[in-house]
Amino acid sequence: MSLGKKEDRILGDRYQLIELVGSGAMGQVYRAEDKVLGGVTVAVKFLSQTLLNEKMRQRFEREATISALLGEKSIHIIRVRDYGIDENEVPYYVMEFLEGQSLSDLIKFQPLELKRFLHITRQICVGMEAAHSGITLHGDLCQVVHRDIKPSNVLVMPDPTVGELVKILDFGIARLVQENATQTHSFMGTLAYCSPEQMEGKKLDNRSDIYSLGVMLYEMLTLEMPILPETSSFGAWYKAHHDFEPRPFEAHLPIPSDLKNIIMKCMAKSRDNRPQTVAEILKVIQNVEIDQRDSGAKKTSYSGQPTIVADIPKQEEKTTIAHPHSQDDATQVSSPSRKTITDLTWPKNKPLQKIVFPRIVNTETETYPSLWVMLDKQDILNRIVSIRYNQFLFLSSPHPMILWITVIYNPTYGARWLPCYLDLKNETSKQVVASLAGTGSYKILFFALEEPRKCQHSMVSTIASNQCKIMQEWIKNSTHYNSTGDARVSKKRLKDEFERLKPKILSKLSESYK
């Protein structure tokens, strides 16, 4: 049963095979095009024809099912889209097509520097935690143990939003852990990364994956294996994992002690002495990130990637700053909808104090995003003629959050900062971001403390087109972001970055007013 000429193969009247891109013990993987979705590139994995028996068919189908369910839980696990059987009775499943570099290739010649290590490790941990927390299969919640965590099963891809996106591959030997399930206690895995209990063929749980993770993390930082056998035989590896203590990190390596300690703890011989969940490891990563930032490291997020600033306008895109002397200046009350705006009233559920909050305004003639601001009446009047400037900061973790910065600047009265946080796990906030990106501008609506029931003035602030494009990407990927910590941590990180940026923004505004 040959696969035939690739250009002649169309699976299920949908997937046009293009070329063979990989093969392994379980089967072959082809690059293909999804004709139904306009030629979107996908990967198609076939079960090896040498394994065509009922037991292997069931295992292959289980692999597809596990991957499909896990891919819905975490962006850090490869996604399965379809399953089928071809005309030769060979089963296959269809995955997202990933282009990147395996972690094993990344660390082939040099260890990862700390910031990149933390960024990649966090994503690996998030994906593992999703698997360990379980999937619902046939009505039962089942934990998934990968059983083959190693660098070659981690893919790192360039990503416009998070810098580098990490995917865990090959759940082909994953085990569903069910209380009443009968398991065959046989060895499967890669010798260098196997836990002692895995070498014995015992029933495994998430702590076996944590052992493998510890071995891999040590390798990522040092290029060395923490445990080495006397020979490459199974027996020698069995002895090494059971009897040899992992080599300690060399003292001169610039690795925080907390990070060293958690990695060494992962490789404890007894599973009871290891971190009991991946969340424990994530917590250490978070603390190391905070320490690195506080010690003067360049701005980084909890996940290790730079805080994304949607404010890199091209020369022709200086509309982020609206100058009061320009012909199309919108610092005056918006004339086309003045009557509608002045009819707006301060919400009853908002306190009468100096606050800022976002809202999408719907009228008979238009729908637009807006920023509602309450100030002293004189403060509003002082800034009728002013420069408006906006900037957007973004963190994907520990909780996906945008800081929407608006500043109203007048050289006589100074700057009035109007920061607003948008939680990308909140549907209302996502709608506001989508509206900002789609409209390319927003209205700032001013209410006075002395006369709170009536809008006093409005201004329009234009958003640079490159900012809109970046925000559209954030919204597009928002369903993939996982919250791995308290939203307040992200707010604190963004606030710190905001304070760092203030002098630069003020300098830019001062120059623009001249």
C-alpha positions in Angstrom: 0.0 0.0 0.0 2.0 2.9 -1.3 1.1 6.5 -0.5 1.4 7.1 -4.2 2.6 10.3 -5.9 2.1 13.1 -3.5 0.7 15.5 -6.1 -2.1 12.9 -6.9 -3.2 12.4 -3.3 -6.2 14.3 -1.9 -7.4 13.0 1.4 -11.1 13.2 2.2 -11.7 15.5 -0.8 -9.9 18.2 1.2 -6.2 17.8 2.0 -3.7 18.0 -0.9 -0.4 16.3 0.0 2.6 18.3 -1.0 5.8 16.7 0.4 7.1 14.4 3.1 8.6 16.5 5.9 9.3 13.9 8.6 9.1 10.3 9.7 9.4 8.3 12.9 8.6 5.0 14.5 4.9 5.7 14.5 4.5 7.1 11.0 5.2 9.8 8.4 4.3 13.4 8.4 3.4 15.3 5.2 3.0 19.0 4.5 -0.4 19.5 2.8 -2.9 22.2 1.8 -6.4 22.4 3.1 -8.5 23.0 -0.1 -11.6 23.8 1.9 -9.9 26.6 3.8 -8.3 28.2 0.7 -5.0 26.4 0.7 -4.1 26.8 4.4 -0.9 24.7 5.1 -1.4 21.8 7.4 0.5 18.7 8.5 -0.9 15.2 8.0 0.5 12.3 10.0 -0.1 8.8 8.8 0.3 5.7 10.9 3.2 3.6 9.6 2.1 0.8 7.4 4.3 -1.6 9.3 2.1 -1.0 12.4 -1.3 -1.6 10.8 -2.9 -3.7 13.4 -5.9 -3.1 15.6 -3.9 -2.3 18.7 -1.8 0.3 17.0 -4.8 1.8 15.2 -6.4 2.4 18.6 -3.3 3.9 20.0 -2.9 6.2 17.0 -6.5 7.3 17.3 -6.0 7.9 21.0 -2.9 10.0 20.2 -5.0 12.2 17.9 -7.8 12.5 20.4 -5.5 13.5 23.2 -3.7 16.0 21.1 -6.9 17.5 19.8 -8.3 18.0 23.3 -5.1 19.3 24.7 -4.6 21.7 21.8 -7.9 23.3 22.8 -6.7 23.9 26.3 -3.3 25.4 25.6 -1.6 27.2 22.7 1.6 25.5 23.8 0.5 22.1 22.6 0.3 21.3 18.9 -3.3 21.4 17.6 -5.0 18.5 15.9 -7.8 19.5 13.5 -9.1 16.3 11.8 -8.9 12.5 11.8 -9.6 10.1 9.0 -8.8 6.9 7.2 -7.5 6.9 3.6 -8.5 4.7 0.7 -5.9 2.1 1.8 -7.3 1.9 5.3 -4.4 3.8 6.7 -5.4 6.2 9.5 -4.2 9.7 9.6 -4.8 12.9 11.5 -4.4 16.5 10.5 -2.4 19.1 12.6 -1.5 22.7 12.4 1.7 23.1 10.4 4.5 24.5 12.5 7.7 26.1 11.2 10.4 26.7 13.8 13.4 25.2 15.4 13.5 22.4 17.9 14.9 23.1 21.3 17.5 20.5 20.8 18.9 22.5 17.8 18.7 25.8 19.8 21.0 24.4 22.5 23.3 22.4 20.3 26.2 24.8 20.5 25.5 27.2 23.4 23.3 27.3 26.5 20.3 29.7 26.6 20.9 33.0 28.3 18.7 33.5 31.3 16.0 35.8 29.8 15.4 33.5 26.9 15.5 30.4 29.1 12.8 31.8 31.4 10.6 32.8 28.4 10.8 29.3 26.8 10.6 27.4 30.1 7.4 29.3 31.2 5.6 28.2 28.0 6.8 24.6 28.4 5.5 24.6 31.9 2.1 26.1 30.9 1.6 23.4 28.3 2.6 20.7 30.7 0.3 22.0 33.3 -2.6 22.0 30.8 -1.9 18.3 30.2 -1.5 17.4 33.8 -4.7 19.1 34.8 -6.5 16.7 32.6 -9.0 16.3 29.7 -12.5 15.0 29.7 -12.7 11.8 27.8 -15.9 9.7 27.6 -17.3 11.7 30.6 -14.2 11.1 32.8 -11.5 13.6 33.8 -8.2 12.1 32.9 -4.7 13.5 33.6 -2.3 13.2 30.7 1.3 12.3 31.3 3.5 13.0 28.3 6.2 10.5 29.2 8.8 11.8 26.7 9.6 15.4 27.7 12.9 16.2 26.0 14.4 19.0 23.8 13.5 17.4 20.5 9.9 17.4 21.5 9.8 21.2 22.0 9.5 23.5 19.0 10.3 27.2 19.2 8.8 29.4 16.6 9.1 33.2 15.8 5.8 34.9 16.7 4.8 38.5 16.1 3.0 38.8 19.4 5.1 37.0 22.0 8.5 37.0 20.3 8.9 33.3 20.5 6.1 30.8 20.7 6.8 27.3 22.2 4.9 24.2 21.3 5.2 20.7 23.0 5.1 18.0 20.3 4.6 14.2 20.2 2.0 13.0 22.6 2.3 9.7 20.8 3.3 7.8 24.0 1.2 9.9 26.3 -0.7 8.0 29.0 -4.2 8.8 30.2 -4.2 8.4 34.0 -7.6 7.0 35.1 -8.3 5.6 38.5 -10.0 2.5 37.3 -8.0 2.0 34.1 -5.8 -1.1 33.6 -2.4 -0.1 32.4 0.4 -2.1 30.9 3.4 -1.2 33.0 6.0 -1.2 30.2 8.9 1.1 29.5 8.5 3.8 26.9 10.5 7.0 26.7 14.0 8.4 26.1 16.6 6.9 28.4 18.5 10.1 29.2 15.3 11.9 30.5 13.4 9.1 32.2 12.5 9.1 35.8 13.5 6.1 38.0 9.9 4.9 38.2 9.6 5.2 34.4 12.7 3.0 34.0 10.9 0.4 36.1 7.8 0.5 34.0 5.7 1.6 37.0 2.4 3.5 36.8 3.3 7.1 36.1 1.9 10.5 37.1 2.7 14.1 36.5 5.8 13.9 38.7 7.6 11.7 36.2 7.3 14.4 33.6 8.6 16.9 36.2 11.7 14.7 36.5 12.2 14.7 32.7 11.7 18.5 32.7 14.4 18.9 35.4 16.9 17.0 33.3 16.0 19.1 30.2 16.2 22.5 32.1 19.6 21.6 33.4 20.7 20.8 29.9 19.3 24.1 28.6 21.4 26.1 31.0 24.6 24.2 30.8 24.6 22.0 27.6 25.6 19.2 29.9 23.5 16.2 31.1 23.1 16.2 34.9 23.2 12.4 35.0 25.5 10.2 32.9 25.7 6.4 32.9 28.9 4.3 32.5 27.7 3.0 29.2 24.7 3.7 26.9 22.9 0.5 27.7 19.5 0.3 29.3 21.0 -1.2 32.4 23.5 1.5 32.8 20.9 4.2 32.4 18.7 2.4 34.9 21.5 2.4 37.5 22.3 6.1 36.8 18.8 7.3 37.3 18.4 5.3 40.4 21.8 5.7 42.1 23.7 8.7 40.7 22.9 12.1 42.1 22.7 14.9 39.4 25.8 17.0 39.1 25.4 20.3 40.9 25.5 23.5 38.8 29.0 25.0 38.6 29.3 27.8 41.1 30.5 30.4 38.6 27.3 30.1 36.4 25.1 33.3 36.7 22.0 31.3 37.6 19.8 32.4 40.6 20.0 30.0 43.5 16.2 29.6 43.6 16.2 28.5 40.0 19.1 26.0 40.6 17.3 24.6 43.6 14.0 24.0 41.9 15.7 22.3 38.9 17.7 20.0 41.3 14.5 19.3 43.2 12.8 18.2 40.0 15.4 15.4 39.7 14.9 13.9 43.1 14.9 10.1 43.0 11.6 9.8 45.0 8.6 11.4 43.3 7.5 12.6 46.7 10.5 14.8 47.0 10.0 16.6 43.7 7.7 19.6 43.0 4.3 18.0 43.1 2.9 20.2 40.3 4.4 22.3 37.5 2.7 25.3 39.1 5.5 25.2 41.8 8.1 25.6 39.0 6.1 28.5 37.4 6.1 30.3 40.7 9.9 30.2 40.9 10.2 31.4 37.4 7.9 34.4 38.2 10.0 35.3 41.3 13.2 35.1 39.3 11.8 37.3 36.6 10.8 39.9 39.2 14.2 39.8 40.8 15.9 40.2 37.4 13.7 43.2 36.7 14.3 44.8 40.1 18.0 44.4 39.8 18.1 46.5 36.7 17.5 44.1 33.9 16.0 45.5 30.7 12.2 45.6 30.7 10.9 42.1 30.5 7.6 40.4 31.1 7.0 37.5 33.4 7.4 35.2 30.4 10.8 36.6 29.5 9.8 38.4 26.3 10.0 42.2 26.0 7.0 44.2 27.1 5.3 44.9 23.7 4.9 48.6 23.0 2.5 49.5 20.2 4.2 52.8 19.5 6.8 52.6 16.7 5.3 55.0 14.1 6.9 55.4 10.7 7.8 58.9 9.7 4.6 59.4 7.8 2.5 58.1 10.8 3.0 60.8 13.4 -0.8 61.1 14.0 -0.4 59.7 17.4 0.4 63.3 18.5 -2.3 65.8 17.6 -0.8 69.4 17.6 -3.1 72.2 18.7 -2.0 74.5 15.8 -2.7 72.1 13.0 -5.6 72.7 10.6 -7.3 69.3 11.3 -6.8 69.6 15.1 -9.6 68.0 17.1 -8.9 69.5 20.5 -12.1 71.5 20.2 -15.5 69.9 21.1 -16.3 67.4 18.3 -18.7 69.4 16.2 -20.3 66.6 14.1 -21.8 64.9 17.2 -21.7 67.7 19.7 -25.3 67.4 20.6 -25.1 63.7 21.1 -22.0 64.0 23.2 -23.4 66.7 25.5 -26.4 64.5 26.1 -24.2 61.8 27.6 -24.4 61.5 31.4 -22.1 60.1 33.9 -23.0 56.4 34.7 -24.8 55.9 38.0 -22.7 53.0 38.9 -19.4 55.0 38.7 -18.2 57.1 41.7 -18.0 60.9 41.5 -14.3 61.2 41.7 -11.2 61.5 39.5 -11.3 58.3 37.5 -10.8 57.0 34.0 -12.6 54.1 32.3 -13.3 52.9 28.8 -16.6 52.5 27.1 -18.0 51.9 23.6 -20.6 54.5 22.8 -23.5 53.7 20.5 -25.6 56.5 19.1 -28.1 56.7 16.2 -25.4 57.9 13.9 -22.2 56.2 15.0 -20.4 53.8 17.3 -17.0 54.6 18.7 -14.6 53.7 21.5 -14.2 56.3 24.2 -12.3 57.2 27.3 -14.5 58.7 30.1 -12.6 61.1 32.4 -13.7 63.0 35.5 -11.6 66.0 36.6 -12.0 69.4 38.2 -13.8 71.8 35.8 -10.9 74.2 35.8 -8.5 71.4 35.0 -10.6 70.5 31.9 -10.7 74.2 30.8 -6.9 74.5 31.2 -6.4 71.7 28.6 -8.9 72.6 25.9 -5.9 73.5 23.8 -3.4 70.6 24.2 -1.5 67.8 22.6 -2.9 64.3 22.9 -0.6 61.3 22.9 -1.4 57.6 23.2 0.6 54.4 23.6 -0.3 50.8 24.3 1.8 48.4 26.5 1.0 44.7 26.5 1.9 41.6 28.7 0.8 38.1 27.8 1.6 36.7 31.2 1.1 36.0 34.0 -2.2 37.5 32.9 -2.9 39.0 29.5 -3.2 42.7 30.0 -3.0 45.9 28.0 -2.2 49.3 29.5 -3.8 52.0 27.4 -1.9 55.2 28.0 -3.4 58.6 27.1 -1.8 61.9 28.0 -3.2 65.4 27.6 -0.3 67.9 27.5 -0.3 71.7 27.7 3.1 73.4 28.2 1.6 75.9 30.7 -0.3 73.3 32.8 1.8 70.2 32.2 0.6 66.7 31.6 -2.6 65.0 32.6 -2.0 61.2 32.5 -5.0 59.0 31.8 -4.0 55.3 32.1 -6.5 52.6 31.6 -6.0 48.8 32.0 -7.7 46.3 29.6 -7.9 42.7 30.6 -7.8 40.4 27.6 -9.6 37.7 29.4 -12.6 40.0 29.8 -15.0 40.2 26.8 -15.9 43.8 27.3 -12.2 44.8 27.3 -11.6 42.8 24.2 -14.4 44.6 22.5 -12.9 47.9 23.4 -9.5 46.9 22.0 -11.1 45.6 18.8 -13.0 48.9 18.5 -9.9 50.9 19.0 -8.0 48.9 16.4 -10.8 49.0 13.9 -11.7 52.7 14.3 -8.1 54.0 14.5 -9.2 56.7 17.0 -11.2 57.3 20.1 -13.0 60.2 21.9 -11.9 61.5 25.3 -15.1 62.6 27.1 -14.6 65.0 30.0 -17.0 65.3 33.0 -16.5 67.9 35.7 -16.7 67.0 39.4 -18.7 70.2 40.0 -21.2 69.3 37.2 -21.0 65.5 36.9 -24.2 64.7 35.0 -23.2 66.4 31.8 -20.3 65.9 29.4 -18.3 69.1 29.3 -15.9 68.6 26.4 -14.6 66.0 24.1 -11.4 65.5 22.2 -10.3 63.0 19.5 -7.1 61.1 19.8 -5.8 59.3 16.7 -4.1 56.0 16.9 -1.1 55.3 14.5 -1.9 52.6 11.9 0.9 50.4 13.1 -0.5 50.4 16.6 -3.9 49.3 15.2 -2.3 46.4 13.4 -0.5 45.3 16.5 -3.7 45.5 18.6 -5.5 43.4 15.9 -2.9 40.7 16.4 -3.3 40.9 20.2 -7.1 40.3 19.8 -6.5 37.6 17.2 -4.3 35.7 19.6 -6.3 36.5 22.8 -8.0 33.2 22.9 -4.6 31.5 23.1 -3.3 33.4 26.1 -3.4 31.6 29.3 -3.6 33.2 32.7 -0.9 31.7 34.9 -1.1 34.1 37.7 -2.7 37.0 39.4 -3.9 39.8 37.1 -2.6 42.3 39.7 1.0 41.1 39.0 0.6 42.1 35.3 -0.9 45.4 36.3 2.1 46.1 38.6 4.5 45.2 35.9 2.8 47.4 33.4 2.6 50.3 35.9 6.3 50.0 36.6 7.0 50.2 32.8 4.7 53.1 32.5 6.6 55.0 35.2 9.9 54.3 33.3 8.4 55.6 30.1 7.0 58.8 31.4 10.1 61.0 31.1 10.6 59.8 27.5 7.0 60.6 26.6 7.2 64.0 28.2 10.3 64.8 26.3 8.6 63.8 23.0 5.6 66.0 23.9 7.7 69.0 24.8 9.5 68.7 21.5 6.3 68.3 19.5 4.8 71.6 21.0 7.6 73.7 19.6 
